[in-house]
Each structure stands twice: as structure tokens, then as C-alpha cells.
Amino acid sequence: MKRSYWTLIGALLFGVCALSFILALVGVNLTILKFLNSIGSFGSITIRIVGMFLGIIIMYLSKADLSND
């Protein structure tokens, strides 16, 4: 896949998880991530935070020049 697709995937992952995390603090849940509520409070928050970090890592790796040339 091209780098721009990976950047888009990372940005979407970060955005959805960040929005879900902020809304969960208020008591509102996104419909697309409703299955996280069945895990429990701690597990749900942990998965949302890990998703945000993974989104940032994917965006960073898609933009980084990893060649040794």
C-alpha cells in the first residue's frame, strides 16, 4: 500500500479512538465501538488509549524515511 493510505488509516484510528475516549469520559459512547463496553471500564479505556498510540505510530512510520541509503 502507498504511504498516503497508511497515513489515512493512522489518522482515522487516532481520531476515532481519541473521540471515543473523550466521549467515554462524558458518558456517551460511539455506536461503532459499542462492543468495547462489554469488556469493562478498565479494558475499554485501555483499548482506546492503545488505539490512539497505534494511530500515531502508524502515521509516524508512514512518514518516516526508513531506508539506509
Backbone as a ProteinNet text record, in pm:
[ID]
protein_1_A
[PRIMARY]
MKRSYWTLIGALLFGVCALSFILALVGVNLTILKFLNSIGSFGSITIRIVGMFLGIIIMYLSKADLSND
[TERTIARY]
83.6	0	87.6	33.8	109.1	113.7	208.2	226	106	42.3	-71.8	-188.5	-204.5	-310.3	-282.7	-157.1	-120.7	-138.4	-107	-127.9	-275.8	-359.5	-504.1	-556.3	-509	-550.4	-509.1	-386	-338.8	-417.1	-446.9	-522.2	-664.5	-726.8	-861.6	-863	-764.3	-755.8	-736.6	-645.8	-624.2	-749	-809.9	-926.1	-1045.2	-1073.7	-1187.8	-1162.9	-1041.3	-1010.7	-1007.1	-952.8	-949.2	-1089.9	-1171.6	-1309.6	-1386.7	-1365.7	-1432.1	-1387.4	-1259	-1205.9	-1266.2	-1270.9	-1325.9	-1475.3	-1548.3	-1691.5	-1718.5	-1630.5	-1648.5	-1629.8	-1546.1	-1527.8	-1655.5	-1733.7	-1858.5	-1974.2	-1959.3	-2064.7	-2138.6	-2090.4	-2151.2	-2061.4	-2120.8	-2041.9	-2073	-1970.9	-1990.5	-2054.9	-2146.3	-2215	-2117.6	-2020.5	-1926.7	-1837.6	-1817.6	-1732.2	-1811.8	-1938	-2023.3	-1980.4	-1913	-1867.9	-1762.3	-1695.8	-1595.4	-1658.3	-1783.8	-1849.8	-1865.1	-1870.8	-1886.5	-1758.4	-1645.1	-1517	-1503.6	-1558.3	-1545.7	-1482.1	-1485	-1436.7	-1286.1	-1208.4	-1062.8	-1015	-1069.4	-1030.1	-1068.7	-1183.8	-1231.6	-1142.5	-1108.8	-1022.3	-882.6	-833.8	-701.6	-696.6	-798.1	-801.8	-809.6	-884.3	-893.7	-759.6	-689.1	-558.6	-457.3	-458.1	-366.5	-396.5	-522.6	-560.6	-508.3	-512.4	-458.3	-308.3	-236.5	-91.9	-59	-135	-111.3	-135.3	-236.4	-261.7	-145.9	-89.9	24.3	145.6	168	282.8	269.8	150.5	129.2	154.2	105.3	129.6	277.4	347.6	490.3	568.8	539	612.4	581.5	462.4	429.7	500.2	532.9	600.4	752	802.2	945.8	1015.9	1135.9	1219.1	1306.1	1272.3	1339.3	1449.8	1478.2	1583.7	1721.6	1817	1952.1	2043.4	1987	2067.2	2128.3
-118.5	0	124.1	227.7	351.6	417.7	506.1	574.2	658.6	719.6	805.6	725.7	600.5	517.2	483.4	452.9	422.9	544.9	662.7	785.7	806.2	781.9	794.9	694.4	570.8	468.9	508.3	556.8	600.5	718.4	814	931.7	893.7	804.9	760.8	682.6	595.1	518.3	610.6	706.1	800.5	884.2	935	1022	952.2	830.9	757.4	721.6	674.9	636.6	758.4	869.2	989.7	1042.5	1046	1091.4	998.7	869.8	773	787.8	812	830.2	953.7	1063.6	1188.4	1172.9	1111.1	1091.5	994.6	894.5	799.3	868.4	970.6	1044.9	1118.6	1157.2	1228.8	1132.3	1009.2	910.5	876.4	923.9	896.6	797.1	706.7	607.4	613.6	589.9	579.7	445.1	444.2	321.3	219.7	265.8	175.6	102.3	157.1	95.6	50.1	19.1	-22.2	-155.4	-238.4	-368.2	-351.8	-237	-215.2	-205.6	-169.6	-158	-293	-400.6	-533.1	-581.3	-521.6	-562.1	-513.2	-398.8	-338.7	-201.6	-128.6	8.7	17.4	-57.2	-50.4	-102	-214.1	-270.1	-180.5	-119.2	-30.4	92.9	153.9	271.9	234.8	118.4	73.1	51.7	-10.6	-33.7	97.6	193.2	324	397.3	391.5	457.6	388.1	254.9	180.3	211.9	224.2	260.8	397.9	492.2	625.1	617.6	544.4	531.3	457.5	353.9	282.4	372.6	456.1	550.7	646.7	696.9	787.4	714.2	590.3	513.1	482.2	446.7	418.7	544.1	658.4	783.2	817	798.3	829.4	738.6	609	515.8	536.5	581.4	605.6	729.4	822	944	936.5	845.2	835.1	770.5	815.4	756.4	650.8	525.6	415.7	350.7	406.4	348.3	389.2	303.2	327.9	384.9	431.8	485	616.9
0	0	0	-53.8	-57.5	79.6	94.6	222.9	262.4	163.9	196.6	254.4	209.4	264.9	410.7	440.8	579.5	668.4	614.8	691.1	719.4	620.8	638.7	741.9	734.9	831.7	972.5	988.2	1119.4	1172.7	1085.4	1128.1	1168.5	1092.8	1127.5	1258.6	1276.8	1400.3	1520.1	1506.8	1615.6	1640.8	1535.8	1550.7	1614.5	1569.6	1624.9	1770.4	1800.2	1939	2031.4	1984.8	2067.3	2092.5	1989	2005	2097.8	2082.2	2168	2313.1	2333.4	2468.5	2534.9	2462.3	2516.7	2546.5	2455.4	2477.7	2592.1	2610.3	2720	2854.9	2859.6	2984.2	3024.1	2925	2949.9	2973.7	2926.2	2944.4	2817.1	2703.3	2574	2500.7	2423.1	2350.2	2202	2120.2	1976.8	1944.2	1849.8	1812.5	1754.6	1678.7	1612.6	1713	1830.6	1932.3	2054.6	2035.2	2147.1	2207.8	2128.4	2179.7	2289.1	2295.7	2399.5	2538.1	2545.7	2675.7	2744.8	2666.4	2726.5	2793.7	2760.4	2818.3	2961.6	2988	3120	3107.8	3214.5	3211.5	3187.4	3265.6	3252.9	3117.9	3074.2	2945	2829.3	2838.5	2734.1	2720.6	2833	2830.7	2780.8	2822.3	2779.2	2628.8	2572.6	2428.3	2352.7	2403.2	2336.7	2338.5	2449.8	2459	2369.3	2369	2281.7	2135.1	2100.1	1963.2	1923.9	2016.8	1987.1	1961.7	2046.6	2027.7	1898.1	1865.9	1740.9	1619.4	1627	1518.5	1499.1	1608	1599.3	1543.8	1588.9	1541.2	1392.7	1347.6	1205.2	1122	1169.1	1095.1	1090.7	1201.5	1206.6	1111.5	1116.6	1030.6	883.5	851.6	711.9	657.1	744.3	702	713.5	794	817.9	699	674.6	569.5	635.7	616.4	684.8	601.3	487	403.5	457.1	438.4	486.6	378.1	272.1	160.3	192.2
[MASK]
+++++++++++++++++++++++++++++++++++++++++++++++++++++++++++++++++++++

